[in-house]
Amino acid sequence: MYSLKEFLALAGISRATFYKLKRVGQAPAQTGITRRVQIAHDTAHAWLKRREAVA
């Protein structure tokens, strides 16, 4: 699992951009039993591949 900070570094996006994408349903699925946002590795990499295909 990636923490939000790790995912942002991997994706090269800011926290503000992540939450804008989340607001419009474009962010990767997150899991979190606690208040911490976590993103599974396979979910993160699939999201990045989809973003590359669109670009």
N, C-alpha and C positions, 0 to 999 in steps of 0.2 A: 504494500500500500504506500502511496505517496501522500505526504502531508500536503496541505495547500501550498505552502512555501516551496516545496520540492517540485510540485506540479507546475507552478508559475515559472520557475527557473527552466524547467524542461520545455515548456511551451513557449517561453519567451514573451509572456504577456504580463501585464500588471494586475494587481489585485482588483483595481477598479474595472478593468476590462473583463476580468473573470466574472465579477458580479453583474456587469451589464449583460454578458452572454447568458448568465444564469437567469436573469430577469426575463429574457426573451426566449428561453428554452433551448439555447444553443451550447450550453456548457456540458461537459461530460457528467455522467451520473456520479453522485457522491454517496458515500456511506459514512455513517458516524453514529456510534452508539452514544457518544458524549457530544459535547458541543463542537468538538474538533472535526473539521472537514477532512475527509480522506478519500482518495481516488485510487481505485484498483489499477495495477500496472497495465493489465490487458485493456481496460476501459480507456485509460489515458492514451495508450499507443493507437488504439482504434480511432479515437477522437482526432488525434494528430494526423493520421493517414487520411481521414475524411476531409480535414481542413486543407491538407496539401492537394487533394484531388480537386477541390473547389477553386483553389488559387491559380 
